[in-house]
Amino acid sequence: MPDRIATMQNVHEAEAIINEHLSPAPLIRSYRLERELKLPSDRRVWFKDYGWTPVGSFKLLGALNWMAHHAEEVSDRPVVAHSSGNFASGISFAGMRYGKRVIVLMPDTAPQVKFELTRSFGAEIRTYNAARDHETGERDRIAKEIAEGERAVQASPYNDLHVIAGNGVGGLQIGRDLRQMGRNISHFLCQVSGGGIMAGHALAIADLHPTAQIIGVEPAGADDFCQSLRAGQRVRIERPKSICDGLLSYDVGEHNWPILQRYVSKAVAVPDNTTREAMRWLYEHHGLRTEPSGAIATAAVLNGLTDLSGTGDIVITISGRNVDEPKFQEWIGAGT
């Protein structure tokens, strides 16, 4: 087990940092989904929409907190990170805010919108062959070479207590907003990949709404967390596959796992076709253009993949919106 695990104290400390740079992502009530689920009038459904952020995803929260805590160590050295795309733009934005040079290593298959967004904040992008990485390990090898050869400080997109705590600020906002409205959370559904968003949010939701059932959601072709919960230990998948490009980590991080194991009571795996249907539903009924990873938690709810009975409100994370237009049109039209 890691020497230091993120705590609620870390989340509260991160909030002051995040508030210097960002306003909270909106918490949106879904009247339509309440009707779809046939909920009684005293229950509500809420979306926490991280597509609103300047980088179009939740990843900016953890990136800003990481940069704030490492700015002195970085000094005039570069920062290096690997990312499927959303942490790339998040750490690029954070580098811009703190005046640091950033190098990001991205898969050659990443959506163009993620490349463009990352460049727009000033980062240098290098790529690796995603198709063979499970055999060659070139992602980690190249990142290590950059760190050693260019004296760069390496940032993890999820396996880091400052990243977890920064992401937890979003959960703190959710929990506090609903408490101020006199609402209680019965179910909280959130994406799981490396575990950065879920670990941070689980800390905050469990602290402010201790009776909430916290449910992880991941693609059926990348269900390492579902397998990990069943096994009681971290399980690695060698070749995760899904249209959810942001949810293809090989396993959850060692800093994330103890938090997930303690607070997440259940995990569900969602087929890609079901995620595509949720993308279309969000677009048609809420005007939200989401990436697959962003829509997958909504997919789990729309398709009854978990029991939502009880009293209290349901909160669903929309983790990001960064998707290339041709692929978005293809995916939302797939079931028509």
N, C-alpha and C positions, 0 to 999 in steps of 0.2 A: 504493500500500500504506500502511496506517496507520503512524504513527510508532512506536506501541508495540503489541506483540503479547503476549498472555498466555503466560507460561512456567511451568515446573514450580516455580520459586521462588515465583511468585505463588500457585500452588495450595497449596504448603506453608504459606505465610503465611496464606492463607484458612482453613486447617484449624483454627488456633487460635481464630479468630473464630467459625467455625461451631460448634465444640465448646463455646463459652460458652452456646449457645442450644439445641442439638439433640444427641440421641444418634443414632448412625448408623441409617439405614434398613436393614431386615433383608436379608440375602442368603439366599435360600430355595432349597434343593435341590428340583428337580422330578423325582422318581422316575418319575412318570407320563410325562413327556415323554421321558425317557431310553428308556422302553419303546416309546413311539410311534416314536421315531427308530431303534429297534433298535441302540442304541449298544453297543459292547463294555463289559465291566464296569469297565474302567479309565478310562472317560470319564464325565463328569457334566454335568448342565445346571443352571444357577443363574438365579434371578430376583432382580434388585435391585428391590425394591418400594418406590417413592417414594410410593405411596398412603398409607403409614404416617405421613408427616409431619403436623404440625398443620394444614397447608393442603391436604393431600391430593395433593401433587405435588412434583416436584424443584425447582420454581421458587423455593422458599424459600431454597435454598442460595445462589444468585446474588444474590437480593434482600438477604439479610443481609450478605453481603460488600460489596455496593454501598453499603448504608446505613452500614456501619462506616467505609468509606473517605471518605464524603461528609458525615458527620454535622457536622463542623466547618464545612464550606462551607455546608451547609443552614442551620445555626444556627436562627433562628426563622422561616425562610421555609418555604413548603410544598414538597413533592416532587410532581411530576406524572409519570405514565407512561401509555402506552397498552398495552392487553393484551387478549387474547381471553378472559382470565379467571383463569388460574392464576398468572401473574406479578402480576396485580392483588391476589390474596389474599396472595401472597408479600411484595410490597412493603408491603401494609397491615400484615401481621404484623410486618415489620421496623420500620415506622414506630411501631407500638405499643411494641416493645421499646426503641427509641431515643428515644421521646417526640417524634416528628415528625408534623406534619400531612401527610396523603397525599391527593392527588386522582388518581383513576384514570379513564381514558377507555376504555370498553368498547363492543364492538359491541352494537347493540340485539338481536341474535340470540343472545347468550351464554346458556348454560344458567342457569336460576334458581339452582341450587345454587352457582354461581360468584359470582353477585351477592350471595347471602345470606352466603356465607363471607367475601367481601371486606368487606361492611358489618360483620360481626361483630367485626372487628379495628379498626374505627373509621375506615376510609377513606370519603371522599366520592366517589360514583360519578357520572360524567356519561357520556352515550352518544352514539354516532354511527350513521348509517345504513350498515350494512355492505354492503347490496346495491348501493349506488351509489358506494362509496368509491373503487373503481378508476377511476371517471370524475371524481369531484370532489376526491379527495385530502383529504376533510374530517377524517379521523383525524389526519393529520400537521398540518393547518392548525389544528385546534382545540387540539391539544397545544401548538403553538407560541404560539397566542394566550394560553393559560393561563400558559405560561412567561413570556411578555413582560408580560402584563397583571397577573399576580399575583406577579411576581418569583419564580416557582417554579423549582426545580432539576429538570431533566428526567432521568429514568432510562430507559435502554433495556432492554427485556426480554431482549435477547440480544446486541446489538452493542456490547459494552463489555467491556474486559479484566477488570474486577473481577467482573462477572457470570459470565464464562467461568471465571475462576479459582475462584469460589465453587462453581459447578456441578462443577468438576473434583475437588472434595473427595470427591464420591460415587465417582468413578472411582478415586481414591486408596484409598478404603476397600475397594472391590472387589479391586483389585490386591494390596493388602497382606494382606487376609483370606485370599485364596487362596494367596499365597506362604507365609503362616504355616502353612497346612495341607499344604504341599508340593505344591500343585496348579499347573498351568500352563494358561493360556488359549490355546485354538486359535482361537476365533471370539468376537468381541464385537459384538452387534447393538444398535443404538440409534437412536431417532427423530431425524430431521433436519427442522427447519422453518427458523427463523432461524439455527440452528446453535449455540445456547447450550449445550444439554446435550451434544451430540456433541463440540463443540470442547473443552470442559473434560474430558470423559471420555476423549477420544482422547489428549490430552496425558498423562494419568496412566496409562492402559492401555499406551500405547506405551513409556512410561518403565519401568514395572514388569514388563511382559510383552512385550518387543520383537518376539517372533515371532508375536504374535496378529494375526489378520486382522480389521480393524476395518471393519464394514459398516454403512452408513447405510440407514435405512428411511423411506419417505415414501409418502403416498397417490398413487395413479395419477393422480388429478385435480389434484395439486399437486406435480409431480415436478421442480421447478426445480433441485434439487440433482443429480438424475440427469442432467439436461440440462447442468448446469454442469460436471460431471466429464467428460462426453463432449466438451464444447466447450473445456475448459481455461480457462474464465473464468466469472464469475458471470452466470447467466441469470435474467431476471425473467419471471414469469408474471403477466399482468394480471388474470386471474380464476381463482384457484385454487378448486377445488371438492372437497369431501369431507365425510363425517360427522365426520372428525377435526378438530374446530374448533380444536384447539390447534396444528395443523400447516398453517396456511393463510397463512403469510407469503408475500410476493411474491417474495422472494429471500433468500439467506443474507446475513448481515451482512458488512461489509468487514473487521471485526476477526476474524470467524469463518473466512472463506474461506481465508486462508493456512494455518491449522491443519488445516482439513478437507482441503485439497488435498494437504498433506504426509502426513497420517496415515491418511486413509480410503481404502482400496483399492478399494472397490466400493459401489454403492448400488442398491437394488431398490425398485420401485414396487409397491404393494399395492392391489388393487381393494377398494372398500368392502365388498362382500359377503364377501370373505375376512377382513377385519377383524372383521365381525360374527360370523363363525364362531369366530374366536379369542376374542372376548368371551364367547361361550357356553361354549367349552371351558374357559377359565380359571374361569368361575363353577361349572361342573359338576364339574370335577376338582380345583380348589384353593379353591373358595369365595371367589374374588376378584371383586369387583364393580368392573370397570374402565371408564374412559371409552374411546372409540374410539382416541384418540391413545395411550393407555396400553397398548393391546393390540396395536398394529400390528406391533411387532417380533416378538412371539410369532406373529402371523399369518404372517410371512415364513418362520419356521422350520417351523411346522406344515404349511405348504403347499409345502415344498420349493423355495422361490423362490431359494435360494442353496445352493451346494455346501458342505456341512459336513464333508466327509471330512478325515481327518487324525488327529492325536493331540493330546490336551489337552481341556480343558473348554470348554463353550459358555456364555456369559453373555448374558442378555437383560434389557433394561431395561423395567420397567413404570413409565412416567413419571408416571401420575396416575390418580385414581379418580373425578374430579368429573363426574358425569353425573346428569341428572334421571331419577328413577325411571321415569316413563312412557316416555321414549325408550329407556332401558336395556332395559325389558321388550320394547319393540317390536323393538329391534335383535337381542337374543339369541333372539327367537322367529321372526325373519325366515326362517330356513332350515328350520323344522320343518314 
